[in-house]
Amino acid sequence: MREWALVTDDLSFLRRQARTQRFTLGAAKEFLVSPDGSRVLFLRAESGTDRRNSLWSLDVASGEESKVVDAVALLPGEEQLPPEERARRERARETSGGVVGYAVDQEFTVATFSLSGKLYAVELATGHTRLLVEGAVVDPRPNPTGSHVAYVSERRLRILELATGSDRALVEEDGDDIAWGLAEFIAAEELGRVRGYWWAPDGRSVLVERSDRSAVPRWTIADPANPGTQATTVAYPAAGTTNVDVSLSVVDLEGNRVDVEVGGWEYLAAVHWSAGGAPLIAVQPRDQRKLEIYAVDPCDGSTRLLHTDTDPDWVEIVRGVPAWTSDGRLVHVSAVDDSYRLLIDGTPVTPPSLQVRAVLHVGDEVLFSACEGDPTQLHVYRTNGSAVERLSEQQGVHVGSGTAAVTVLSSWSLDRSGPEVSVLVDGKPAAGIASYTVDPGLTPEPRFLTVGERELRAALVLPTGHRKEDGPLPVLLDPYGGPHAQRVLRSRNAFLTPQWLADQGFAVLVADGRGTPGRCPAWEKEIAGKLAEVTLADQVDALHAVAREHPGLLDLGRVGIRGWSYGGYLSALAVLRRPDVFHAAVAGAPVTDWSLYDTHYTERYLGHPDQDPARYESNSLIADAPNLRRALLIVHGLADDNVFVAHSLRLSAALLAAGRQHTFLPLAGATHMSPQAEEVAENLMLTQVAWLKRELAAASGQDEEGAR
């Protein structure tokens, strides 16, 4: 049997990948278009290795870029973030620094942002920047008229008048468990809602979330590597337990408060308030089988039901809706004819062939993203009267911003590393925005495949220069495999890590199974109650289908699998339940016991644990521990507040109790985001590769011995 040698000539790729945050630093992002369409604001770092974003402006007519806010000049040292901002960034998976978010008034006269917890405002015409509040500021936003700025500090929404500097809490209320103006954990982690307050179009009042976490269970995150550090206690709503209590109030600038009157809901999914009409809210009950859209009367807090969606499994939440058009027509997305369709005033305006993924802006027309036929591509569209027009042309993954009239496209494709950013006016190219991302020094060559009876989308990545006569390759599956995320996308950046792994001597297979987005509602609902069964079956089917279509290429006697988060769950599941297929697994931050994961995500797929306890047992991994007879490496960050390290510890304890050998690698100080320190990120990957090679070689030897 041929011995493997760890490839060492391109270790710098791993360092560069960590230093550049997966080659995304230096790319422009967070675009806002001025009302007249003449300017585009955006964030961008100075280079592909600089974490600090500054605020920039593009003159659309001339194509000239100018720096509005220099983050390095304002803060040459390290940032000091308040706990709420650290939590917000963790939920948003935001790893960059400097100016990571900003907001503007209606006429683009002033922008506000926080930097190292301090509140700043900049006059967009002159670039004059002033410090407004010294510290502990989260989510500052000017009102539409530019007279006041709202922000959250110490879990309270405050209002600052720009002309006088007057600064006060909008609502006074005692209690550390009470928050005004902050999106709670479930909203930020699962609902895609990161805001907790919304200005009225006239700037004279705010619709604000009040949350009470007092009844939510308290979980503890310790730092065993530093026993002198005080443990952190967080409110975590695990499946079956009590959620944060969320309510809404309309509060004017004088502090007069009107509570919103709507009951029977558990989750506040979305809020919208524009000049097109009254405030809109979308709410769900605990079982998520219904989504209701209400209009709120800001004068008395009464509500009027506008639309209801129901589903026997769950109603999917689509980002960016509900919303009003400029002339007061209701925009939402519903599952119609097994397709996520855009509806305006109840009438579908997109054909069944389009799967609407997100609504990006609603004004006179609607800007949205969707898949059509091929889920490996994401395109940007706009309504144009009664028609729908596709704005992105080339193959790839396109992210849209701005408006239907002036659209910013960030286009990722197989032809280049990093995005190509273009500004379209009425659908025609008008300007470009520079990107400073680093060249990875690696050109992935994925083979896109449609395999098996379910026509699974997959990509096969081979070592650079591999020839069939070189013999069969050990296989490494590299999935996420769960809902709400795709891995098989026509973007070069999506396959940088798989190509590096392939160049270590593997045939790397990436497959998106049932439950992943971009196909249709029925495809996503296939996993209801059967997360483990369905997602694992699709990985096995993809592997065997590719092996049949490419005989002699894959060595099915040496099959490994690695993944993080849901991919970690799937990897551990693979060796526990299909040892006939998988010989070694690296499970990073895996969910092992679904009763330990949060309410909204877990109960969407498995129901309430008190009502469906058998579903939790059949989809969790702890009871499978005695069945382990393949190699398993578990990796988990000790500071993870999303998938707590308790998941891996419980699985490890069950494996030890059953006498099953395994390896557990704890990451000191690491959260759910994969490690960012260059040396840790590099060595973690090298450790995985060396471990996989060793264990797959051992498995092959054992199988050969058994065959003899």
C-alpha positions as CSV (number, residue, x, y, z in Angstrom):
1,M,0.0,0.0,0.0
2,R,1.3,3.4,-1.0
3,E,2.4,5.7,1.9
4,W,1.2,9.3,2.0
5,A,3.4,12.3,2.6
6,L,1.9,15.5,3.9
7,V,2.2,18.2,1.2
8,T,4.3,21.0,2.7
9,D,5.2,23.2,-0.3
10,D,2.0,25.3,-0.1
11,L,1.4,25.7,3.6
12,S,1.4,29.4,3.0
13,F,-2.0,29.0,1.5
14,L,-3.5,28.2,4.9
15,R,-1.8,31.2,6.5
16,R,-3.0,33.5,3.7
17,Q,-6.5,32.1,4.0
18,A,-6.6,32.9,7.7
19,R,-5.0,36.3,7.3
20,T,-7.4,37.3,4.6
21,Q,-10.4,35.8,6.3
22,R,-10.9,33.3,3.5
23,F,-9.8,35.9,0.9
24,T,-12.7,38.3,1.6
25,L,-10.9,41.2,3.1
26,G,-10.5,44.1,0.7
27,A,-13.9,43.4,-1.0
28,A,-16.4,46.2,-1.0
29,K,-19.6,45.5,0.9
30,E,-22.6,47.1,2.7
31,F,-23.7,49.3,-0.2
32,L,-26.3,52.1,0.1
33,V,-27.5,54.2,-2.9
34,S,-28.4,57.9,-2.5
35,P,-32.0,58.8,-3.3
36,D,-31.0,60.5,-6.5
37,G,-28.8,57.6,-7.5
38,S,-25.7,59.7,-7.9
39,R,-23.7,58.2,-5.1
40,V,-23.0,54.8,-3.6
41,L,-21.7,54.4,-0.1
42,F,-19.8,51.2,0.9
43,L,-17.3,49.7,3.3
44,R,-13.9,48.4,2.3
45,A,-10.6,47.7,3.9
46,E,-7.4,49.2,2.5
47,S,-6.0,45.9,1.4
48,G,-6.7,42.2,1.4
49,T,-5.0,41.7,4.7
50,D,-6.4,44.7,6.6
51,R,-9.3,43.9,8.9
52,R,-10.3,47.5,9.4
53,N,-13.1,48.7,7.1
54,S,-13.4,52.4,6.2
55,L,-16.4,54.2,4.7
56,W,-16.2,55.1,1.0
57,S,-18.2,56.9,-1.6
58,L,-18.5,56.3,-5.3
59,D,-19.6,59.1,-7.7
60,V,-21.6,57.0,-10.2
61,A,-21.3,59.5,-13.1
62,S,-17.5,59.8,-12.9
63,G,-16.6,56.5,-11.4
64,E,-14.4,58.3,-8.8
65,E,-14.1,56.7,-5.3
66,S,-13.4,58.8,-2.2
67,K,-12.8,57.9,1.4
68,V,-15.4,59.4,3.7
69,V,-14.2,57.9,7.0
70,D,-10.7,56.6,7.6
71,A,-11.0,54.0,10.3
72,V,-7.3,53.7,10.8
73,A,-6.9,57.5,11.5
74,L,-9.8,57.4,13.9
75,L,-8.6,54.3,15.7
76,P,-5.0,53.4,15.1
77,G,-5.0,50.8,18.0
78,E,-7.1,47.8,18.9
79,E,-10.9,48.0,19.2
80,Q,-12.6,47.6,22.6
81,L,-16.1,46.2,22.0
82,P,-19.1,46.2,24.4
83,P,-20.5,42.7,25.0
84,E,-23.6,43.4,23.0
85,E,-21.6,44.3,20.0
86,R,-19.4,41.2,20.3
87,A,-22.6,39.1,20.5
88,R,-24.1,40.9,17.5
89,R,-20.9,40.2,15.4
90,E,-20.9,36.5,16.5
91,R,-24.5,36.2,15.3
92,A,-23.7,37.9,12.0
93,R,-20.5,35.9,11.6
94,E,-18.7,39.2,11.3
95,T,-15.0,38.8,11.7
96,S,-13.7,42.1,10.3
97,G,-13.1,45.3,12.2
98,G,-13.1,49.1,11.8
99,V,-16.5,50.3,10.5
100,V,-18.5,47.2,10.2
101,G,-21.9,48.9,9.8
102,Y,-23.4,52.3,9.3
103,A,-26.7,54.0,8.6
104,V,-27.8,57.2,6.9
105,D,-30.7,59.7,7.0
106,Q,-33.2,59.8,4.1
107,E,-31.3,62.6,2.2
108,F,-27.8,61.2,2.7
109,T,-26.6,64.2,4.7
110,V,-25.3,62.3,7.7
111,A,-24.1,58.8,8.4
112,T,-23.6,57.3,11.9
113,F,-21.4,54.4,12.9
114,S,-19.7,52.9,15.9
115,L,-16.0,52.3,16.2
116,S,-14.6,50.5,19.2
117,G,-17.9,51.0,20.9
118,K,-17.9,54.8,20.4
119,L,-20.6,56.7,18.4
120,Y,-19.5,58.9,15.5
121,A,-21.4,60.9,12.9
122,V,-20.0,62.1,9.6
123,E,-21.3,64.9,7.4
124,L,-21.4,63.3,4.0
125,A,-21.0,66.5,2.0
126,T,-17.8,67.6,3.8
127,G,-16.5,64.4,5.4
128,H,-16.4,66.2,8.8
129,T,-16.5,63.5,11.5
130,R,-17.3,64.1,15.1
131,L,-17.4,61.9,18.2
132,L,-20.9,61.9,19.8
133,V,-20.7,59.3,22.6
134,E,-17.6,57.9,24.2
135,G,-18.4,54.2,24.7
136,A,-20.6,51.0,24.8
137,V,-22.7,51.9,21.7
138,V,-24.5,49.4,19.5
139,D,-26.4,49.9,16.3
140,P,-26.6,53.7,15.9
141,R,-29.1,55.0,13.3
142,P,-30.1,58.5,12.4
143,N,-33.8,59.3,11.9
144,P,-34.9,59.9,8.4
145,T,-34.8,63.7,8.8
146,G,-31.2,63.6,10.2
147,S,-32.1,65.5,13.4
148,H,-31.7,62.7,16.0
149,V,-29.7,59.5,16.4
150,A,-30.9,56.4,18.1
151,Y,-28.5,53.9,19.6
152,V,-28.4,51.1,22.2
153,S,-26.2,51.3,25.2
154,E,-26.3,49.0,28.3
155,R,-29.4,47.3,26.8
156,R,-31.4,50.5,26.6
157,L,-32.4,52.5,23.5
158,R,-31.2,56.1,23.7
159,I,-32.0,59.2,21.6
160,L,-29.4,61.9,20.9
161,E,-30.4,65.2,19.4
162,L,-27.7,66.3,17.0
163,A,-28.3,70.1,17.3
164,T,-28.1,70.2,21.1
165,G,-26.3,67.1,22.1
166,S,-29.2,66.2,24.4
167,D,-28.9,62.4,25.1
168,R,-31.4,60.3,27.1
169,A,-33.0,56.9,27.4
170,L,-36.1,56.7,25.4
171,V,-37.8,54.4,27.9
172,E,-36.7,54.1,31.5
173,E,-37.1,50.6,33.0
174,D,-35.1,48.8,35.7
175,G,-33.8,45.2,35.3
176,D,-30.8,43.6,33.7
177,D,-33.0,41.1,32.0
178,I,-34.9,43.8,30.1
179,A,-33.6,45.2,26.8
180,W,-35.0,47.9,24.6
181,G,-33.9,48.1,21.0
182,L,-31.8,44.9,20.8
183,A,-32.6,41.9,18.6
184,E,-32.7,38.9,20.9
185,F,-30.6,35.7,20.3
186,I,-33.2,33.8,18.3
187,A,-33.9,36.8,16.0
188,A,-30.3,37.4,15.2
189,E,-29.2,33.7,15.0
190,E,-32.2,32.1,13.3
191,L,-34.6,34.7,11.9
192,G,-32.1,36.9,10.1
193,R,-33.4,39.9,12.0
194,V,-30.5,41.9,13.5
195,R,-32.3,45.1,14.4
196,G,-34.4,45.9,17.4
197,Y,-35.9,49.3,16.5
198,W,-37.2,51.0,13.4
199,W,-37.6,54.8,12.8
200,A,-40.9,56.2,11.6
201,P,-40.7,57.8,8.1
202,D,-41.2,61.3,9.6
203,G,-38.5,60.7,12.2
204,R,-40.7,61.6,15.2
205,S,-41.2,58.2,16.7
206,V,-39.7,54.7,16.9
207,L,-41.2,51.2,16.8
208,V,-39.0,49.4,19.3
209,E,-38.6,45.9,20.6
210,R,-38.8,45.2,24.3
211,S,-37.4,41.8,25.3
212,D,-37.4,40.1,28.7
213,R,-35.0,37.1,29.2
214,S,-35.8,36.5,32.8
215,A,-37.5,33.2,32.2
216,V,-34.9,31.9,29.8
217,P,-32.5,29.2,31.1
218,R,-29.0,30.3,32.1
219,W,-26.0,28.5,30.6
220,T,-22.4,29.0,31.5
221,I,-19.4,29.4,29.3
222,A,-16.1,29.0,31.2
223,D,-12.5,29.4,30.1
224,P,-10.7,26.3,31.4
225,A,-7.4,27.5,29.9
226,N,-7.6,30.5,32.2
227,P,-9.2,29.4,35.5
228,G,-8.8,32.8,37.0
229,T,-11.2,34.3,34.4
230,Q,-14.8,34.7,35.5
231,A,-17.3,32.4,33.7
232,T,-19.9,34.1,31.4
233,T,-23.5,33.3,32.0
234,V,-25.8,33.6,29.0
235,A,-29.6,33.2,28.5
236,Y,-29.9,30.3,26.0
237,P,-33.4,29.1,24.9
238,A,-32.7,25.4,24.3
239,A,-35.4,23.3,22.6
240,G,-38.5,22.9,24.7
241,T,-37.6,25.7,27.1
242,T,-38.8,29.2,27.5
243,N,-38.0,31.8,24.8
244,V,-37.3,35.5,25.4
245,D,-40.5,37.4,25.8
246,V,-40.7,39.9,23.0
247,S,-43.2,42.8,22.6
248,L,-43.3,46.0,20.6
249,S,-44.1,49.6,21.4
250,V,-44.3,52.9,19.5
251,V,-42.4,55.6,21.4
252,D,-42.2,59.2,20.3
253,L,-39.3,61.6,20.9
254,E,-41.0,62.9,24.0
255,G,-41.2,59.4,25.5
256,N,-44.9,58.9,25.0
257,R,-45.5,55.1,24.6
258,V,-48.1,53.1,22.8
259,D,-47.9,49.3,23.2
260,V,-48.7,47.2,20.1
261,E,-51.7,44.9,20.6
262,V,-51.1,41.5,18.9
263,G,-51.1,38.2,20.7
264,G,-50.7,34.5,20.1
265,W,-47.2,34.7,18.5
266,E,-43.9,33.5,19.8
267,Y,-41.4,34.9,17.2
268,L,-41.2,38.4,15.7
269,A,-39.8,37.4,12.3
270,A,-39.6,40.8,10.5
271,V,-40.5,44.5,10.8
272,H,-40.9,47.1,8.1
273,W,-41.8,50.8,8.3
274,S,-41.7,53.0,5.3
275,A,-43.5,55.9,3.7
276,G,-45.6,53.4,1.8
277,G,-47.8,52.6,4.7
278,A,-48.2,51.7,8.4
279,P,-45.6,49.6,10.2
280,L,-45.7,46.0,9.1
281,I,-44.8,43.0,11.3
282,A,-44.5,39.3,10.5
283,V,-45.0,36.9,13.4
284,Q,-45.0,33.1,14.0
285,P,-46.4,30.8,16.7
286,R,-44.1,28.4,18.5
287,D,-44.7,25.6,16.0
288,Q,-43.8,27.8,13.0
289,R,-46.6,26.3,10.9
290,K,-48.1,29.8,10.3
291,L,-46.8,33.2,9.4
292,E,-49.0,36.2,9.8
293,I,-48.5,39.7,8.4
294,Y,-50.1,42.6,10.3
295,A,-50.3,46.3,9.8
296,V,-49.8,48.3,13.0
297,D,-51.7,51.5,13.8
298,P,-48.9,53.6,15.5
299,C,-51.5,55.9,17.1
300,D,-53.3,53.3,19.3
301,G,-51.2,50.1,18.8
302,S,-54.0,48.2,17.2
303,T,-53.2,45.7,14.4
304,R,-54.9,44.5,11.2
305,L,-54.3,41.1,9.7
306,L,-53.2,41.4,6.1
307,H,-52.0,38.0,5.1
308,T,-51.5,34.5,6.5
309,D,-49.4,31.6,5.2
310,T,-49.7,28.1,6.7
311,D,-47.8,24.8,6.1
312,P,-48.1,21.4,7.8
313,D,-44.3,21.4,8.5
314,W,-43.2,25.0,8.8
315,V,-43.5,28.4,6.9
316,E,-40.1,29.5,5.7
317,I,-39.0,33.0,6.5
318,V,-37.7,35.0,3.5
319,R,-35.4,37.9,4.1
320,G,-36.6,41.4,3.2
321,V,-40.4,41.0,3.4
322,P,-43.0,42.0,4.2
323,A,-42.7,45.5,2.8
324,W,-44.7,48.3,1.2
325,T,-44.0,49.6,-2.3
326,S,-43.7,53.4,-2.6
327,D,-47.4,53.5,-3.6
328,G,-48.6,51.3,-0.8
329,R,-48.8,47.8,-2.2
330,L,-47.9,44.9,0.0
331,V,-44.9,42.8,-1.0
332,H,-44.3,39.3,0.4
333,V,-43.0,35.9,-0.6
334,S,-45.1,32.7,-0.3
335,A,-44.8,29.1,-1.4
336,V,-47.1,28.8,-4.4
337,D,-47.1,25.9,-6.9
338,D,-44.1,24.4,-5.0
339,S,-42.1,27.6,-5.7
340,Y,-41.1,30.6,-3.5
341,R,-42.9,33.3,-5.4
342,L,-42.9,37.1,-5.1
343,L,-46.4,38.5,-4.6
344,I,-47.5,42.1,-4.8
345,D,-51.0,42.8,-3.4
346,G,-51.6,39.1,-3.4
347,T,-50.7,38.5,-7.1
348,P,-47.7,36.4,-8.0
349,V,-45.3,38.4,-10.2
350,T,-42.6,35.8,-10.6
351,P,-43.1,32.6,-12.6
352,P,-43.0,29.1,-10.9
353,S,-39.6,28.5,-12.5
354,L,-38.0,31.1,-10.1
355,Q,-37.2,30.3,-6.5
356,V,-37.1,33.7,-4.8
357,R,-34.3,33.6,-2.1
358,A,-34.4,37.2,-0.7
359,V,-36.0,40.6,-1.3
360,L,-33.2,43.1,-1.5
361,H,-35.1,46.4,-1.8
362,V,-38.7,47.6,-2.2
363,G,-39.5,51.0,-3.6
364,D,-41.3,51.9,-6.8
365,E,-40.1,48.5,-8.0
366,V,-38.7,45.4,-6.2
367,L,-35.1,44.1,-6.3
368,F,-34.7,40.5,-5.4
369,S,-32.5,37.4,-5.7
370,A,-33.6,34.0,-7.0
371,C,-32.5,30.7,-8.5
372,E,-33.9,29.5,-11.8
373,G,-33.4,25.8,-12.7
374,D,-29.8,25.6,-11.5
375,P,-29.5,25.9,-7.7
376,T,-25.7,26.3,-8.0
377,Q,-26.3,29.8,-9.3
378,L,-27.9,32.9,-7.7
379,H,-29.0,35.8,-9.8
380,V,-30.4,39.3,-9.2
381,Y,-33.7,40.4,-10.6
382,R,-36.0,43.4,-10.6
383,T,-39.6,43.9,-11.3
384,N,-40.3,46.3,-14.2
385,G,-44.0,47.0,-14.3
386,S,-45.7,43.7,-14.8
387,A,-42.5,42.0,-16.1
388,V,-39.5,40.5,-14.3
389,E,-36.0,41.3,-15.6
390,R,-32.7,39.5,-14.7
391,L,-29.9,42.0,-14.0
392,S,-26.9,39.6,-13.6
393,E,-25.7,38.0,-16.8
394,Q,-22.7,35.8,-16.3
395,Q,-22.7,32.4,-14.6
396,G,-22.0,32.5,-10.8
397,V,-23.3,33.8,-7.5
398,H,-24.5,37.4,-7.6
399,V,-25.3,39.4,-4.5
400,G,-27.4,42.5,-5.0
401,S,-27.8,45.8,-3.2
402,G,-29.2,49.3,-3.8
403,T,-32.5,49.7,-5.6
404,A,-34.1,48.4,-8.8
405,A,-33.1,51.6,-10.5
406,V,-29.5,51.8,-9.3
407,T,-28.3,48.3,-8.5
408,V,-24.9,47.2,-7.1
409,L,-23.9,43.7,-8.1
410,S,-21.2,41.8,-6.3
411,S,-20.5,38.9,-8.7
412,W,-18.6,35.8,-7.7
413,S,-17.7,33.3,-10.5
414,L,-15.4,30.4,-11.4
415,D,-13.4,32.8,-13.7
416,R,-11.8,34.8,-10.9
417,S,-11.0,34.9,-7.2
418,G,-12.9,37.6,-5.3
419,P,-15.9,39.6,-6.5
420,E,-16.4,41.9,-9.5
421,V,-18.5,44.8,-8.3
422,S,-20.5,46.8,-10.8
423,V,-23.1,49.5,-10.5
424,L,-26.1,49.3,-12.9
425,V,-28.3,52.2,-13.8
426,D,-31.6,51.0,-15.2
427,G,-30.0,47.6,-15.7
428,K,-27.1,49.0,-17.7
429,P,-23.4,49.0,-16.4
430,A,-22.5,52.5,-15.3
431,A,-19.5,52.2,-13.0
432,G,-17.3,49.7,-11.1
433,I,-16.0,49.5,-7.6
434,A,-12.4,48.2,-7.0
435,S,-11.7,45.1,-5.0
436,Y,-8.4,44.6,-3.1
437,T,-8.8,40.9,-2.2
438,V,-5.6,38.8,-2.2
439,D,-5.0,36.2,-5.0
440,P,-5.1,32.8,-3.2
441,G,-2.4,31.4,-5.5
442,L,-4.7,28.5,-6.1
443,T,-7.0,27.8,-9.0
444,P,-9.8,25.3,-8.1
445,E,-11.0,22.9,-10.8
446,P,-14.3,21.5,-9.5
447,R,-16.3,19.2,-11.7
448,F,-20.0,20.0,-11.3
449,L,-22.2,17.0,-11.3
450,T,-25.9,16.1,-11.1
451,V,-26.0,12.6,-9.7
452,G,-28.4,9.9,-8.5
453,E,-32.1,9.5,-8.8
454,R,-32.7,12.7,-6.8
455,E,-30.4,14.6,-9.1
456,L,-28.2,15.8,-6.3
457,R,-26.0,18.7,-7.0
458,A,-22.4,17.8,-6.3
459,A,-18.8,18.9,-7.1
460,L,-15.8,16.7,-7.4
461,V,-12.4,18.2,-6.9
462,L,-9.2,16.2,-7.7
463,P,-5.5,16.9,-7.0
464,T,-4.1,19.3,-9.5
465,G,-2.8,17.4,-12.5
466,H,-4.3,14.1,-11.4
467,R,-4.6,11.5,-14.2
468,K,-6.8,8.4,-14.2
469,E,-3.8,6.2,-14.6
470,D,-2.4,7.4,-11.3
471,G,-4.9,5.0,-9.7
472,P,-7.9,5.4,-7.4
473,L,-7.8,8.2,-4.8
474,P,-8.9,8.1,-1.1
475,V,-12.2,10.1,-0.8
476,L,-12.9,13.0,1.5
477,L,-16.5,14.2,1.7
478,D,-16.6,17.9,2.7
479,P,-20.3,18.8,3.3
480,Y,-22.4,21.2,5.2
481,G,-25.4,19.2,4.2
482,G,-28.0,20.9,6.3
483,P,-30.8,23.4,5.8
484,H,-30.2,27.1,4.9
485,A,-26.8,26.7,3.4
486,Q,-25.3,25.5,0.1
487,R,-21.8,24.4,-0.7
488,V,-22.1,23.6,-4.3
489,L,-22.0,27.1,-5.9
490,R,-20.4,28.3,-9.1
491,S,-17.9,30.5,-7.3
492,R,-14.1,30.0,-7.3
493,N,-13.9,31.1,-3.7
494,A,-16.3,28.3,-2.6
495,F,-13.7,25.7,-3.7
496,L,-10.4,27.0,-2.5
497,T,-10.3,24.8,0.6
498,P,-11.6,21.7,-1.2
499,Q,-8.9,22.2,-3.8
500,W,-6.2,22.6,-1.2
501,L,-7.5,19.4,0.5
502,A,-7.6,17.6,-2.9
503,D,-4.0,18.6,-3.5
504,Q,-3.1,16.7,-0.3
505,G,-4.0,13.5,-2.1
506,F,-7.8,13.2,-1.9
507,A,-10.7,13.1,-4.2
508,V,-12.9,15.7,-2.5
509,L,-16.6,15.4,-2.9
510,V,-19.0,18.2,-2.0
511,A,-22.7,17.5,-2.2
512,D,-25.9,19.4,-1.4
513,G,-28.8,17.1,-0.4
514,R,-32.4,17.5,0.5
515,G,-33.1,20.3,2.9
516,T,-30.6,22.7,1.2
517,P,-32.1,25.8,-0.4
518,G,-32.5,26.8,-4.0
519,R,-34.6,23.9,-5.3
520,C,-38.2,24.2,-4.1
521,P,-40.2,24.1,-0.9
522,A,-41.0,20.4,-1.1
523,W,-37.2,19.6,-1.4
524,E,-36.5,21.6,1.7
525,K,-39.4,19.9,3.7
526,E,-38.1,16.4,3.0
527,I,-36.0,16.7,6.2
528,A,-39.0,17.3,8.5
529,G,-38.6,15.0,11.4
530,K,-35.8,13.1,9.6
531,L,-32.7,15.3,9.7
532,A,-30.3,12.3,10.3
533,E,-31.9,9.8,8.0
534,V,-32.4,12.1,5.0
535,T,-29.2,14.2,5.0
536,L,-26.9,11.2,5.6
537,A,-28.7,9.1,2.9
538,D,-28.0,11.8,0.4
539,Q,-24.3,12.0,1.1
540,V,-24.0,8.2,0.7
541,D,-26.1,8.3,-2.5
542,A,-23.9,11.1,-3.9
543,L,-20.7,9.1,-3.1
544,H,-21.9,5.9,-4.7
545,A,-23.4,7.7,-7.7
546,V,-20.1,9.5,-8.4
547,A,-18.1,6.2,-8.0
548,R,-20.4,4.5,-10.5
549,E,-20.1,7.3,-13.0
550,H,-16.3,7.5,-12.6
551,P,-15.1,3.9,-12.2
552,G,-11.6,3.4,-11.0
553,L,-11.3,7.0,-9.7
554,L,-12.6,6.7,-6.1
555,D,-11.2,4.2,-3.5
556,L,-14.3,3.3,-1.6
557,G,-12.1,1.4,0.9
558,R,-10.7,4.8,2.1
559,V,-13.5,7.3,2.7
560,G,-13.3,10.1,5.1
561,I,-15.7,13.0,5.9
562,R,-15.2,16.3,7.6
563,G,-17.5,19.2,8.5
564,W,-18.3,22.0,10.9
565,S,-21.5,22.8,12.7
566,Y,-24.2,20.8,10.9
567,G,-21.4,19.4,8.8
568,G,-19.8,18.3,12.0
569,Y,-23.1,16.6,13.1
570,L,-23.3,14.9,9.7
571,S,-19.7,13.7,9.9
572,A,-20.1,12.1,13.3
573,L,-23.4,10.6,12.1
574,A,-21.6,9.1,9.1
575,V,-19.2,7.0,11.1
576,L,-21.7,6.1,13.8
577,R,-24.5,4.9,11.5
578,R,-22.7,4.0,8.2
579,P,-19.4,2.4,9.1
580,D,-19.8,0.3,6.0
581,V,-19.3,3.4,4.0
582,F,-17.2,5.8,6.1
583,H,-13.8,5.0,7.6
584,A,-12.9,8.2,9.4
585,A,-14.6,11.5,10.4
586,V,-13.6,14.9,11.6
587,A,-16.6,16.4,13.5
588,G,-16.1,20.1,14.1
589,A,-18.5,21.8,16.6
590,P,-21.2,19.1,16.0
591,V,-24.7,19.2,17.4
592,T,-24.8,15.8,19.1
593,D,-27.9,16.2,21.3
594,W,-30.7,18.2,19.7
595,S,-32.3,18.9,23.1
596,L,-29.2,21.2,23.7
597,Y,-29.8,23.3,20.5
598,D,-32.0,26.4,20.3
599,T,-35.8,26.5,20.1
600,H,-36.5,28.0,16.7
601,Y,-34.1,25.9,14.6
602,T,-34.6,22.6,16.4
603,E,-38.3,22.7,16.8
604,R,-38.8,23.8,13.2
605,Y,-37.5,20.4,12.0
606,L,-38.1,18.1,15.0
607,G,-41.1,19.6,16.8
608,H,-41.4,20.3,20.5
609,P,-39.4,17.7,22.5
610,D,-42.3,17.2,25.0
611,Q,-44.6,16.3,22.0
612,D,-42.1,14.4,19.9
613,P,-39.4,12.9,22.2
614,A,-38.8,9.9,19.8
615,R,-37.7,12.3,17.0
616,Y,-35.1,13.8,19.3
617,E,-33.7,10.4,20.2
618,S,-33.6,9.1,16.6
619,N,-31.9,12.3,15.3
620,S,-29.4,12.7,18.1
621,L,-26.0,10.9,18.4
622,I,-25.5,10.1,22.1
623,A,-27.4,6.7,21.9
624,D,-25.2,5.7,18.9
625,A,-22.0,5.9,20.9
626,P,-21.7,2.2,21.5
627,N,-21.8,1.6,17.7
628,L,-18.6,3.5,16.9
629,R,-16.0,1.3,15.2
630,R,-14.4,3.8,12.9
631,A,-12.0,6.7,13.7
632,L,-13.6,9.9,15.0
633,L,-11.9,13.2,15.7
634,I,-14.1,15.7,17.6
635,V,-13.1,19.4,17.5
636,H,-14.9,22.1,19.5
637,G,-14.4,25.7,20.6
638,L,-14.7,26.1,24.4
639,A,-16.2,29.6,24.0
640,D,-18.9,28.5,21.6
641,D,-22.3,30.1,22.5
642,N,-24.2,28.7,19.6
643,V,-23.4,25.0,19.6
644,F,-22.1,24.7,23.2
645,V,-19.1,22.5,23.9
646,A,-21.5,20.4,26.0
647,H,-22.5,18.7,22.8
648,S,-19.1,17.3,22.2
649,L,-18.4,16.6,25.9
650,R,-21.6,14.5,26.1
651,L,-20.7,12.5,23.0
652,S,-17.2,12.0,24.2
653,A,-18.4,10.8,27.7
654,A,-20.8,8.4,26.1
655,L,-18.1,7.0,23.8
656,L,-15.7,6.6,26.8
657,A,-18.4,4.9,28.8
658,A,-19.0,2.5,25.9
659,G,-15.3,1.8,25.6
660,R,-15.1,3.3,22.1
661,Q,-11.8,5.0,21.2
662,H,-11.9,8.5,19.8
663,T,-10.0,11.8,19.8
664,F,-11.2,15.0,21.3
665,L,-9.5,18.3,20.4
666,P,-10.7,21.3,22.4
667,L,-10.0,24.8,21.1
668,A,-9.3,27.3,23.9
669,G,-11.1,30.6,23.6
670,A,-12.7,29.7,20.2
671,T,-16.3,30.5,19.4
672,H,-18.5,28.8,16.8
673,M,-16.7,30.7,14.0
674,S,-13.7,28.7,13.0
675,P,-10.4,29.9,14.5
676,Q,-9.1,33.2,13.1
677,A,-5.6,33.2,14.5
678,E,-3.3,32.3,11.6
679,E,-1.2,29.8,13.3
680,V,-4.2,28.0,15.0
681,A,-6.2,28.0,11.7
682,E,-3.2,26.6,9.8
683,N,-2.3,23.9,12.4
684,L,-5.9,22.9,12.9
685,M,-6.2,22.1,9.2
686,L,-2.8,20.3,9.0
687,T,-3.8,18.3,12.1
688,Q,-7.0,17.2,10.4
689,V,-5.3,16.2,7.2
690,A,-2.5,14.3,8.9
691,W,-5.1,12.5,11.1
692,L,-7.3,11.6,8.2
693,K,-4.4,10.2,6.2
694,R,-3.2,8.1,9.1
695,E,-6.6,6.7,9.9
696,L,-7.6,6.1,6.3
697,A,-4.3,4.2,5.8
698,A,-5.0,2.2,8.9
699,A,-8.6,1.5,7.8
700,S,-7.4,0.3,4.4
701,G,-4.8,-2.0,6.0
702,Q,-7.4,-3.4,8.3
703,D,-9.8,-4.0,5.4
704,E,-7.1,-5.7,3.4
705,E,-6.2,-7.9,6.4
706,G,-9.8,-8.8,6.8
707,A,-10.1,-9.7,3.2
708,R,-7.1,-12.1,3.4
